[in-house]
Amino acid sequence: MIATIRKRSQITIPSEIVAKLGLSEGDQLDVMEKDGTIVLFPMAVYPTKYIDDLKKEVSDIKEKIASGEQPVFDTVDALFESLEK
């Protein structure tokens, strides 16, 4: 597929690619150059507070695992067996 660079260095991504990747207006892409090639990566951007809350939750769970308060399961089946009790 061929895209043409327009004014202000803009290009249009072919609609087949947009549909295949499930992209929509407002989505963000990371643009980089690698070995003479332009590479675009779809990005998910989250508010800093959301990321900080996730980090805190992971930290809390790690502490619970270390203290033995949070059970750890070797398999999904073991988790479901525990939930059925």
N, C-alpha and C positions, 0 to 999 in steps of 0.2 A: 504494500500500500504506500502511496506517495502522499506526503503532506507538504504544503508550500508555506514558507515563512512569509508572513504578512507584516504590515506596519507594526512598529513597536515589538518586533520579534515574536509575534503571536503565530501559533499553528492551530489547526483543528485536528483533534484526534478522531480517526474514522469511527463512525457510529457502531460498526460491528464490534470494535474493541471496547468501546464505552459500554455497550450492552453486555458483552461477555464478562467484563469485570464488575458489572453492577454499579458503575459510576454514575453520578448525577451532578447537576449544577451545584457548585459550592464545595464539592469534594476537593481535597488538597492532594497535590502530588509532590513528592520529593524529586528534584531534578538534579542530576549529576552527570559529569563527563567521566568516562572510563575508557582509556586506551583509544581515544578519538571517536568514541560512540556516545551519543546522548541517551541516558537511561532515565526512565520515569518510574517511580514507585508510588502506588496509592498509599496515602498516609491516614492514620486515624489520629486526630488531635483531641486531647482531653484536657479539661481545665486542671490547673495545678492542684487545686484542693482535692479533686477526685483522685489524682495520683497519690497525693500525700495520705489520703484516707486509706487507699489500698495498701500502701507501704506499712501504715500503722496496723492494719488488720493482719497482714502477713507476719509482722513482728510479734503481735500478740499470739498468733497461732504457734509460731516457733517457740515462744516461751512456754506455752501450754504443753507442747509436745515434749520439750526438755524436762518439764516438771512432772510429766506423766499424767497430767490432767486431761490432755487431748489424746484419745486413742488414735493409733496409726494402723491402717489396714494394708495388708500385702496385696490384696486383690479386691476388685469391685464386688465379687461374690461375697467376700468376707464382710465388707461394709454392709451389703444388703442383709446378710444373716444377722448382723448386729442390730440393724434397724427393725427386723421382724420380731425381735425378742421383746 
